[in-house]
C-alpha cells in the first residue's frame, strides 16, 4: 500500500514497506466472491474515518471503530486485465497518533509461505509534498509468530481456517496494522481532517488501484485517501 501526503511540506519523504505472511490467531468471515470492477473513479478514492477509540491491533478487525470504516473496492489485476482468483479488500482509519489498516484476503487453502513464493500483502507509504524520492522500512510476520518490526508499528495476522491442512476448506486471512504518523513524517501536526494521501494496496499481482501499463511506481495511479471526521 502506498501513501503520499499531498498537504505536508516535508522535504525528506519516508515510506514504509511491509510484507505480512502467516498466522497468529483464528477468526471467521465469508465475503462475497471477487469481481473485476473497473467502474467508478480510477485512481480509486476512499474516505478514512477518524477513530475516536483506537482499535486493538489483534488481526481480527472487529473493534467498534472499524464498523464506521467502509470496505475498499475489491482488488483487481494490477494491469486492469483479468479478474483476481480470490477476493481482497481493505479498510482504513486514522487518529492523531496512527494510520490504521485492515485487510481481508480470501484463501481457500492456507499454507506456510515465504517472501519468494506463496501469498503476501504489501504496503508502501510515502508522506511528502512531492512524489520524487522514496526510502523504505520493513515489517514482517512469518508463520510461527516470529515478528520483525522496524520503528514503532504494530502488525497482527489472523487466520480464518487452519494452516497447512490441504484437506479442509479455509476462508482466508487478515492483516491489521497501526502505523504511527511519527514513523512516516516528522511533521505530524500537518496530519488533520481533510489531509489527502496517495495510497496503493498490493497483494501479489493484484492491487486496490490498478496502474495498467504505467507500472506501480507511477504514484499518479495510486488511490486517493482523504482523512475524514
One Martini backbone bead per residue (centre of mass of N, CA, C, O) as a GRO file, in nm:
protein
  229
    1UNK     BB    1   0.098   0.033   0.020
    2UNK     BB    2   0.043   0.376  -0.082
    3UNK     BB    3   0.152   0.701   0.042
    4UNK     BB    4   0.073   1.056  -0.017
    5UNK     BB    5   0.110   1.363   0.117
    6UNK     BB    6  -0.038   1.660  -0.020
    7UNK     BB    7   0.000   1.867   0.264
    8UNK     BB    8   0.289   1.860   0.305
    9UNK     BB    9   0.649   1.993   0.370
   10UNK     BB   10   0.833   1.766   0.334
   11UNK     BB   11   1.179   1.699   0.213
   12UNK     BB   12   1.188   1.389   0.359
   13UNK     BB   13   1.070   1.122   0.258
   14UNK     BB   14   0.878   0.845   0.398
   15UNK     BB   15   0.860   0.493   0.374
   16UNK     BB   16   0.651   0.192   0.401
   17UNK     BB   17   0.736  -0.158   0.404
   18UNK     BB   18   0.517  -0.447   0.415
   19UNK     BB   19   0.538  -0.799   0.490
   20UNK     BB   20   0.271  -1.038   0.525
   21UNK     BB   21   0.295  -1.365   0.698
   22UNK     BB   22   0.057  -1.593   0.821
   23UNK     BB   23   0.002  -1.687   1.178
   24UNK     BB   24  -0.182  -1.643   1.502
   25UNK     BB   25  -0.502  -1.652   1.464
   26UNK     BB   26  -0.859  -1.685   1.488
   27UNK     BB   27  -1.131  -1.651   1.245
   28UNK     BB   28  -1.437  -1.518   1.075
   29UNK     BB   29  -1.529  -1.510   0.715
   30UNK     BB   30  -1.759  -1.443   0.410
   31UNK     BB   31  -1.712  -1.310   0.143
   32UNK     BB   32  -1.753  -1.231  -0.156
   33UNK     BB   33  -1.695  -1.267  -0.463
   34UNK     BB   34  -1.503  -1.170  -0.706
   35UNK     BB   35  -1.468  -0.877  -0.918
   36UNK     BB   36  -1.439  -0.702  -1.217
   37UNK     BB   37  -1.400  -0.347  -1.126
   38UNK     BB   38  -1.367  -0.044  -1.335
   39UNK     BB   39  -1.552   0.128  -1.206
   40UNK     BB   40  -1.524   0.440  -1.154
   41UNK     BB   41  -1.264   0.565  -0.992
   42UNK     BB   42  -0.947   0.639  -1.161
   43UNK     BB   43  -0.833   0.651  -0.914
   44UNK     BB   44  -0.899   0.558  -0.621
   45UNK     BB   45  -1.136   0.619  -0.351
   46UNK     BB   46  -1.111   0.729   0.008
   47UNK     BB   47  -1.273   0.746   0.333
   48UNK     BB   48  -1.116   0.798   0.642
   49UNK     BB   49  -1.198   0.755   0.949
   50UNK     BB   50  -1.221   0.858   1.268
   51UNK     BB   51  -1.077   0.733   1.571
   52UNK     BB   52  -1.201   0.765   1.893
   53UNK     BB   53  -1.115   0.456   1.921
   54UNK     BB   54  -0.873   0.252   1.935
   55UNK     BB   55  -0.778  -0.023   1.798
   56UNK     BB   56  -0.708  -0.350   1.839
   57UNK     BB   57  -0.409  -0.515   1.747
   58UNK     BB   58  -0.518  -0.861   1.639
   59UNK     BB   59  -0.640  -0.916   1.325
   60UNK     BB   60  -0.981  -0.894   1.334
   61UNK     BB   61  -1.149  -0.634   1.268
   62UNK     BB   62  -1.392  -0.587   1.532
   63UNK     BB   63  -1.406  -0.313   1.617
   64UNK     BB   64  -1.600  -0.038   1.643
   65UNK     BB   65  -1.430   0.148   1.456
   66UNK     BB   66  -1.463  -0.035   1.191
   67UNK     BB   67  -1.775   0.008   1.131
   68UNK     BB   68  -1.727   0.305   0.988
   69UNK     BB   69  -1.556   0.150   0.779
   70UNK     BB   70  -1.521   0.104   0.463
   71UNK     BB   71  -1.484  -0.074   0.195
   72UNK     BB   72  -1.312  -0.140  -0.050
   73UNK     BB   73  -1.252  -0.223  -0.334
   74UNK     BB   74  -1.175  -0.468  -0.510
   75UNK     BB   75  -0.926  -0.617  -0.616
   76UNK     BB   76  -0.711  -0.606  -0.899
   77UNK     BB   77  -0.542  -0.612  -1.150
   78UNK     BB   78  -0.275  -0.415  -1.197
   79UNK     BB   79  -0.349  -0.399  -1.525
   80UNK     BB   80  -0.675  -0.445  -1.560
   81UNK     BB   81  -0.757  -0.732  -1.654
   82UNK     BB   82  -0.802  -0.971  -1.471
   83UNK     BB   83  -0.953  -1.169  -1.246
   84UNK     BB   84  -0.910  -1.244  -0.949
   85UNK     BB   85  -0.921  -1.536  -0.774
   86UNK     BB   86  -0.927  -1.360  -0.505
   87UNK     BB   87  -1.039  -1.181  -0.251
   88UNK     BB   88  -0.966  -0.825  -0.187
   89UNK     BB   89  -0.977  -0.604   0.104
   90UNK     BB   90  -1.023  -0.277   0.275
   91UNK     BB   91  -0.933  -0.068   0.559
   92UNK     BB   92  -0.949   0.273   0.710
   93UNK     BB   93  -0.785   0.465   0.968
   94UNK     BB   94  -0.767   0.747   1.212
   95UNK     BB   95  -0.542   0.941   1.414
   96UNK     BB   96  -0.305   1.131   1.582
   97UNK     BB   97  -0.100   0.870   1.576
   98UNK     BB   98  -0.250   0.687   1.344
   99UNK     BB   99  -0.253   0.449   1.092
  100UNK     BB  100  -0.510   0.225   0.980
  101UNK     BB  101  -0.505  -0.131   0.882
  102UNK     BB  102  -0.733  -0.348   0.694
  103UNK     BB  103  -0.716  -0.694   0.571
  104UNK     BB  104  -0.883  -0.908   0.331
  105UNK     BB  105  -0.810  -1.265   0.237
  106UNK     BB  106  -0.881  -1.495   0.023
  107UNK     BB  107  -0.810  -1.854   0.126
  108UNK     BB  108  -0.875  -2.199   0.077
  109UNK     BB  109  -0.538  -2.257   0.121
  110UNK     BB  110  -0.351  -2.253   0.388
  111UNK     BB  111  -0.001  -2.159   0.381
  112UNK     BB  112   0.304  -2.166   0.406
  113UNK     BB  113   0.552  -1.900   0.365
  114UNK     BB  114   0.733  -1.666   0.155
  115UNK     BB  115   0.886  -1.405  -0.019
  116UNK     BB  116   0.895  -1.589  -0.302
  117UNK     BB  117   0.636  -1.757  -0.206
  118UNK     BB  118   0.316  -1.707  -0.208
  119UNK     BB  119   0.151  -1.526   0.013
  120UNK     BB  120   0.089  -1.158   0.015
  121UNK     BB  121   0.135  -0.836   0.167
  122UNK     BB  122   0.155  -0.484   0.072
  123UNK     BB  123   0.322  -0.169   0.191
  124UNK     BB  124   0.328   0.174   0.093
  125UNK     BB  125   0.465   0.487   0.233
  126UNK     BB  126   0.408   0.838   0.147
  127UNK     BB  127   0.524   1.149   0.299
  128UNK     BB  128   0.469   1.436   0.092
  129UNK     BB  129   0.496   1.709  -0.138
  130UNK     BB  130   0.619   1.478  -0.311
  131UNK     BB  131   0.707   1.200  -0.571
  132UNK     BB  132   1.035   1.135  -0.593
  133UNK     BB  133   1.110   0.990  -0.325
  134UNK     BB  134   1.251   0.688  -0.144
  135UNK     BB  135   1.196   0.506   0.162
  136UNK     BB  136   1.251   0.203   0.359
  137UNK     BB  137   1.063  -0.008   0.563
  138UNK     BB  138   1.034  -0.318   0.766
  139UNK     BB  139   0.777  -0.567   0.791
  140UNK     BB  140   0.741  -0.904   0.953
  141UNK     BB  141   0.533  -1.201   0.924
  142UNK     BB  142   0.552  -1.536   1.032
  143UNK     BB  143   0.526  -1.842   1.067
  144UNK     BB  144   0.507  -1.886   1.429
  145UNK     BB  145   0.535  -1.556   1.522
  146UNK     BB  146   0.750  -1.406   1.399
  147UNK     BB  147   0.869  -1.060   1.470
  148UNK     BB  148   0.963  -0.794   1.255
  149UNK     BB  149   1.050  -0.454   1.349
  150UNK     BB  150   1.018  -0.117   1.236
  151UNK     BB  151   0.981   0.078   1.470
  152UNK     BB  152   0.628   0.139   1.601
  153UNK     BB  153   0.481  -0.078   1.467
  154UNK     BB  154   0.173  -0.261   1.431
  155UNK     BB  155   0.123  -0.622   1.377
  156UNK     BB  156  -0.147  -0.846   1.268
  157UNK     BB  157  -0.248  -1.196   1.239
  158UNK     BB  158  -0.531  -1.382   1.094
  159UNK     BB  159  -0.724  -1.680   1.081
  160UNK     BB  160  -0.965  -1.852   0.852
  161UNK     BB  161  -0.841  -2.138   0.962
  162UNK     BB  162  -0.587  -2.371   0.853
  163UNK     BB  163  -0.258  -2.458   0.859
  164UNK     BB  164  -0.149  -2.701   0.655
  165UNK     BB  165  -0.459  -2.820   0.550
  166UNK     BB  166  -0.562  -2.938   0.247
  167UNK     BB  167  -0.844  -3.096   0.330
  168UNK     BB  168  -0.959  -2.823   0.399
  169UNK     BB  169  -1.173  -2.533   0.437
  170UNK     BB  170  -1.088  -2.217   0.383
  171UNK     BB  171  -1.110  -1.853   0.385
  172UNK     BB  172  -0.861  -1.681   0.531
  173UNK     BB  173  -0.693  -1.355   0.586
  174UNK     BB  174  -0.550  -1.117   0.821
  175UNK     BB  175  -0.468  -0.761   0.849
  176UNK     BB  176  -0.325  -0.551   1.113
  177UNK     BB  177  -0.248  -0.191   1.149
  178UNK     BB  178  -0.020   0.045   1.317
  179UNK     BB  179   0.089   0.370   1.192
  180UNK     BB  180   0.287   0.607   1.271
  181UNK     BB  181   0.332   0.928   1.186
  182UNK     BB  182   0.628   0.951   1.299
  183UNK     BB  183   0.733   0.737   1.086
  184UNK     BB  184   0.655   0.914   0.824
  185UNK     BB  185   0.659   1.210   0.976
  186UNK     BB  186   0.773   1.499   1.140
  187UNK     BB  187   0.484   1.645   1.055
  188UNK     BB  188   0.221   1.570   1.247
  189UNK     BB  189   0.051   1.846   1.248
  190UNK     BB  190  -0.050   1.796   0.935
  191UNK     BB  191  -0.242   1.587   1.048
  192UNK     BB  192  -0.578   1.607   0.918
  193UNK     BB  193  -0.863   1.701   0.833
  194UNK     BB  194  -0.838   1.662   0.471
  195UNK     BB  195  -0.615   1.498   0.426
  196UNK     BB  196  -0.417   1.374   0.155
  197UNK     BB  197  -0.354   1.051   0.017
  198UNK     BB  198  -0.133   0.825  -0.144
  199UNK     BB  199  -0.254   0.489  -0.236
  200UNK     BB  200  -0.137   0.136  -0.231
  201UNK     BB  201  -0.260  -0.195  -0.252
  202UNK     BB  202  -0.107  -0.522  -0.215
  203UNK     BB  203  -0.142  -0.857  -0.391
  204UNK     BB  204   0.076  -0.949  -0.561
  205UNK     BB  205  -0.090  -0.902  -0.878
  206UNK     BB  206  -0.261  -0.712  -0.695
  207UNK     BB  207  -0.488  -0.419  -0.664
  208UNK     BB  208  -0.670  -0.155  -0.581
  209UNK     BB  209  -0.511   0.035  -0.786
  210UNK     BB  210  -0.466   0.044  -1.102
  211UNK     BB  211  -0.180   0.086  -1.350
  212UNK     BB  212  -0.149  -0.076  -1.585
  213UNK     BB  213   0.124   0.031  -1.798
  214UNK     BB  214   0.287   0.220  -1.574
  215UNK     BB  215   0.327   0.115  -1.305
  216UNK     BB  216   0.357   0.125  -0.952
  217UNK     BB  217   0.553   0.390  -0.946
  218UNK     BB  218   0.301   0.545  -1.039
  219UNK     BB  219   0.145   0.767  -0.823
  220UNK     BB  220  -0.100   0.867  -1.004
  221UNK     BB  221  -0.247   0.565  -0.956
  222UNK     BB  222  -0.304   0.597  -0.685
  223UNK     BB  223  -0.489   0.628  -0.434
  224UNK     BB  224  -0.736   0.842  -0.272
  225UNK     BB  225  -0.702   0.960   0.065
  226UNK     BB  226  -0.930   1.081   0.306
  227UNK     BB  227  -0.939   1.251   0.604
  228UNK     BB  228  -1.200   1.202   0.819
  229UNK     BB  229  -1.432   1.256   1.080
   0.00000   0.00000   0.00000
